[in-house]
């Protein structure tokens, strides 16, 4: 996911936006697989930075 993060950061810089963080969950192949991760907890913590 390095390319994705790099592109996102560059886009933020170009648009003058601040990158406050990311929630990246690699290896998901089915819609409900995220439920077996802590990504929702990570996302909730990230929202607090806005």
C-alpha positions, 0 to 999 in steps of 0.5 A: 500500500506504499504507492497508495499512501504516497499518492494520497500524501502528495495529493494532500500537499498539492491541495493544501490539506493536512494528512491526519492519518490512515487506516489501512487494512491489507488482505481483505477479499470479502465484504465482511472480513473487516469485522475480524480486524480492529479497523473500525476502532482505528477509524474511530480514533482517527475521527477524533483528529478532525 
